[in-house]
Amino acid sequence: MPNVSTFNDFTDGVRVLLDRTAAEKQYTDQGPDGPNELYEFVQHMAGGHGHALGEIVYKARRFAAKGNCEDLLKIAAWAFLIWRFARPNIPVADLPDYESHDDYFDYEY
């Protein structure tokens, strides 16, 4: 059977980066949904999400040049952090049901 990558494999890889790797690097030991003082500090000092966006651009360029799929996981991890800290603290369960893809992106947080 060929080696088939799955969405679960992808999200598991992102979770490892946001959970174990972040703890090993002492970014946070509270997991992806816990406090992340380092991210918030850098966000405050940089005046927004510029550092995280720069990491995404760097990882995308490196992936294009070298083809290391771990860079794609890192892009997703950085995107999650931006998403988490850019939107209001509204639990996803409390968001309205979306009839379509466009409804999700048209919703004003």
Backbone bond lengths (Angstrom), bond angles and torsions (degrees), N, CA, C in turn:
res aa  C-N    CA-C-N  psi(-1)  N-CA   C-N-CA  omega(-1)  CA-C   N-CA-C  phi
1 M - - - 1.462 - - 1.528 108.85 -
2 P 1.326 117.71 134.15 1.467 120.15 -179.17 1.529 111.09 -67.91
3 N 1.304 114.91 155.05 1.453 120.83 176.54 1.526 108.23 -73.28
4 V 1.317 117.26 110.92 1.463 122.28 -177.19 1.526 108.75 -111.12
5 S 1.308 116.39 123.89 1.458 120.74 176.28 1.523 108.68 -82.11
6 T 1.325 115.80 140.25 1.459 120.62 -178.67 1.529 109.83 -119.69
7 F 1.321 114.61 164.80 1.465 120.01 175.61 1.526 109.71 -60.54
8 N 1.328 117.31 -39.12 1.466 120.05 178.14 1.519 111.48 -62.43
9 D 1.338 117.50 -40.21 1.467 120.41 176.01 1.537 109.94 -59.05
10 F 1.332 115.26 -44.22 1.462 120.73 -178.97 1.527 110.81 -63.00
11 T 1.329 116.92 -50.64 1.463 119.31 -177.77 1.527 111.31 -67.71
12 D 1.335 117.47 -32.34 1.470 119.95 175.20 1.524 110.16 -63.00
13 G 1.334 116.95 -41.65 1.458 121.17 178.34 1.518 112.24 -63.14
14 V 1.324 116.77 -41.44 1.462 120.94 177.71 1.524 109.68 -65.38
15 R 1.330 116.40 -41.34 1.469 120.05 179.28 1.530 111.08 -61.47
16 V 1.315 117.19 -41.09 1.469 120.30 178.01 1.527 109.89 -59.03
17 L 1.336 117.06 -44.07 1.463 120.06 179.09 1.521 112.05 -63.41
18 L 1.325 116.78 -43.08 1.468 120.96 -176.77 1.521 112.70 -77.81
19 D 1.302 116.79 -17.84 1.459 120.74 -175.11 1.524 110.27 -107.62
20 R 1.315 116.93 -76.81 1.466 121.63 -174.63 1.522 112.90 -67.96
21 T 1.321 116.92 -50.23 1.465 119.61 -176.49 1.522 110.84 -63.70
22 A 1.331 117.66 -40.19 1.464 120.84 177.93 1.524 110.68 -62.23
23 A 1.316 117.71 -38.72 1.466 120.99 178.46 1.529 110.21 -68.66
24 E 1.341 116.97 -42.77 1.470 120.46 179.40 1.519 111.51 -61.12
25 K 1.339 117.27 -36.00 1.464 121.45 179.63 1.526 112.05 -87.41
26 Q 1.322 116.96 1.68 1.462 124.80 179.52 1.529 112.79 62.10
27 Y 1.368 116.01 31.99 1.462 120.06 172.40 1.521 109.30 -74.65
28 T 1.306 115.76 -47.50 1.462 123.21 176.77 1.516 107.71 -162.76
29 D 1.322 116.64 145.58 1.460 120.05 176.10 1.528 110.50 -114.63
30 Q 1.321 115.28 18.01 1.465 121.47 -176.53 1.526 113.19 -103.41
31 G 1.319 118.29 5.61 1.459 120.90 -179.33 1.515 111.58 81.57
32 P 1.330 116.31 174.52 1.470 120.45 -174.43 1.519 114.46 -63.76
33 D 1.332 118.59 -24.75 1.455 120.68 -178.22 1.526 113.04 -100.30
34 G 1.324 117.07 -0.31 1.459 121.00 179.37 1.519 110.97 -85.35
35 P 1.326 115.89 -179.08 1.459 118.84 178.68 1.526 110.79 -63.54
36 N 1.305 116.28 148.13 1.456 121.42 179.06 1.525 106.85 -136.97
37 E 1.331 114.73 78.57 1.458 120.60 -175.42 1.523 111.95 -62.27
38 L 1.331 117.37 -35.17 1.458 119.55 -179.55 1.525 110.83 -64.38
39 Y 1.342 117.38 -46.88 1.460 119.37 179.43 1.522 110.23 -60.81
40 E 1.331 116.55 -46.04 1.461 119.70 -178.38 1.529 111.57 -64.78
41 F 1.336 117.62 -36.93 1.463 121.06 177.86 1.528 110.28 -63.64
42 V 1.343 116.66 -48.99 1.466 120.40 -179.90 1.523 110.32 -63.24
43 Q 1.335 116.36 -39.93 1.468 120.32 178.11 1.527 109.69 -60.22
44 H 1.325 116.72 -44.33 1.467 120.96 -179.97 1.529 110.54 -65.31
45 M 1.326 117.66 -45.79 1.464 121.34 -177.94 1.532 111.59 -66.85
46 A 1.329 116.80 -35.59 1.465 120.81 -178.28 1.526 112.36 -85.32
47 G 1.327 116.80 -9.28 1.459 119.88 -179.95 1.517 113.32 75.38
48 G 1.306 117.42 29.37 1.463 121.24 178.58 1.514 111.24 146.88
49 H 1.289 115.04 -152.88 1.460 121.28 -174.78 1.534 112.52 -98.93
50 G 1.328 117.17 20.33 1.451 121.32 -176.18 1.519 114.23 -56.40
51 H 1.326 117.23 -42.24 1.466 119.36 -179.83 1.521 110.38 -62.42
52 A 1.323 116.62 -47.72 1.466 120.39 -179.17 1.527 110.96 -63.49
53 L 1.308 117.44 -41.20 1.468 120.55 177.61 1.525 110.95 -63.36
54 G 1.325 116.32 -39.28 1.457 120.12 176.29 1.517 112.31 -62.96
55 E 1.334 116.81 -39.16 1.467 121.05 176.52 1.530 110.13 -61.70
56 I 1.328 116.59 -40.81 1.467 120.37 179.76 1.531 110.13 -63.75
57 V 1.326 116.71 -46.03 1.462 120.15 179.68 1.531 110.29 -61.83
58 Y 1.330 116.56 -44.82 1.462 120.43 -179.95 1.527 110.82 -60.91
59 K 1.337 116.83 -45.91 1.468 120.47 -179.00 1.536 110.56 -65.97
60 A 1.324 117.99 -36.82 1.465 120.56 178.54 1.532 110.69 -65.86
61 R 1.315 117.00 -43.09 1.477 120.34 178.36 1.520 110.60 -64.75
62 R 1.343 116.49 -40.36 1.461 119.66 -179.80 1.527 110.65 -67.26
63 F 1.347 116.28 -39.34 1.466 118.81 176.75 1.527 110.54 -62.10
64 A 1.324 116.22 -43.68 1.468 119.92 -179.79 1.526 111.13 -60.63
65 A 1.322 116.77 -35.08 1.459 120.74 -177.66 1.526 113.14 -82.32
66 K 1.344 117.03 -37.47 1.466 119.99 -171.14 1.524 114.45 -115.88
67 G 1.341 117.08 -19.10 1.457 120.50 177.32 1.514 115.66 72.50
68 N 1.331 117.64 22.68 1.464 121.07 178.29 1.530 109.20 -80.78
69 C 1.313 116.71 112.04 1.468 120.96 -175.68 1.528 113.27 -65.18
70 E 1.326 118.23 -18.49 1.465 119.83 176.08 1.532 110.30 -61.47
71 D 1.335 116.65 -30.26 1.466 119.35 176.72 1.523 111.58 -61.46
72 L 1.327 117.83 -34.79 1.467 120.62 177.75 1.525 110.83 -65.50
73 L 1.323 116.96 -38.00 1.468 120.49 176.39 1.521 110.32 -64.95
74 K 1.329 115.98 -39.98 1.464 119.98 179.27 1.528 111.20 -66.51
75 I 1.330 117.03 -37.98 1.465 120.60 175.43 1.526 109.77 -58.97
76 A 1.319 116.21 -45.79 1.471 120.34 -179.53 1.529 111.19 -64.45
77 A 1.326 117.38 -38.35 1.467 120.32 179.40 1.528 110.45 -65.10
78 W 1.331 116.89 -44.28 1.460 119.67 176.97 1.523 110.80 -63.98
79 A 1.325 117.57 -40.93 1.469 121.03 178.77 1.525 110.46 -61.53
80 F 1.335 116.94 -38.92 1.464 119.44 177.39 1.524 110.47 -61.31
81 L 1.332 117.19 -44.45 1.466 119.40 -178.76 1.525 110.98 -62.83
82 I 1.327 117.09 -42.03 1.467 119.11 176.73 1.519 109.59 -61.10
83 W 1.330 116.71 -48.79 1.469 121.80 -179.51 1.525 110.27 -57.42
84 R 1.325 115.76 -44.01 1.467 120.14 -176.53 1.522 111.72 -64.41
85 F 1.326 117.26 -43.63 1.461 119.85 -174.64 1.523 113.52 -93.21
86 A 1.324 118.55 -8.00 1.463 121.30 179.79 1.517 112.40 -90.03
87 R 1.308 117.67 -24.14 1.463 119.48 -175.99 1.518 109.46 -102.75
88 P 1.302 116.84 157.08 1.463 119.60 177.46 1.527 110.34 -60.92
89 N 1.287 114.63 160.21 1.454 120.92 -178.55 1.527 110.17 -78.68
90 I 1.329 115.66 70.81 1.466 122.18 179.17 1.524 107.26 -110.45
91 P 1.340 117.73 117.34 1.466 117.73 176.64 1.524 110.65 -57.68
92 V 1.314 116.41 137.80 1.462 120.66 -178.76 1.523 110.49 -55.28
93 A 1.335 117.66 -34.80 1.464 120.71 -179.93 1.527 111.56 -63.16
94 D 1.338 117.72 -24.18 1.455 121.04 -179.04 1.531 113.44 -90.26
95 L 1.328 117.09 -5.98 1.453 119.55 177.59 1.527 109.37 -74.65
96 P 1.319 117.46 153.89 1.463 118.98 -179.85 1.530 110.98 -66.01
97 D 1.308 115.32 157.48 1.463 120.09 174.04 1.525 107.86 -70.59
98 Y 1.307 115.85 138.66 1.453 120.42 -178.16 1.506 109.26 -104.90
99 E 1.317 115.23 130.72 1.461 120.70 178.60 1.516 110.98 -80.57
100 S 1.328 116.85 -25.35 1.456 119.27 -177.15 1.524 109.57 -150.95
101 H 1.293 114.90 169.85 1.455 122.57 175.78 1.533 110.12 -57.23
102 D 1.336 117.11 -43.12 1.457 121.08 -178.75 1.520 111.89 -64.64
103 D 1.337 118.10 -34.37 1.459 121.17 178.91 1.527 110.56 -61.01
104 Y 1.335 116.68 -38.35 1.463 120.05 -179.70 1.524 110.27 -62.60
105 F 1.334 116.93 -45.55 1.449 120.26 -176.01 1.516 113.13 -80.15
106 D 1.330 118.38 -17.06 1.461 121.36 176.62 1.517 112.36 -86.75
107 Y 1.335 118.52 -12.28 1.455 121.99 -178.21 1.529 109.75 -66.60
108 E 1.310 117.00 130.95 1.464 120.93 178.68 1.512 108.38 -93.85
109 Y 1.340 114.75 115.34 1.464 120.22 -178.14 1.482 109.39 -73.07
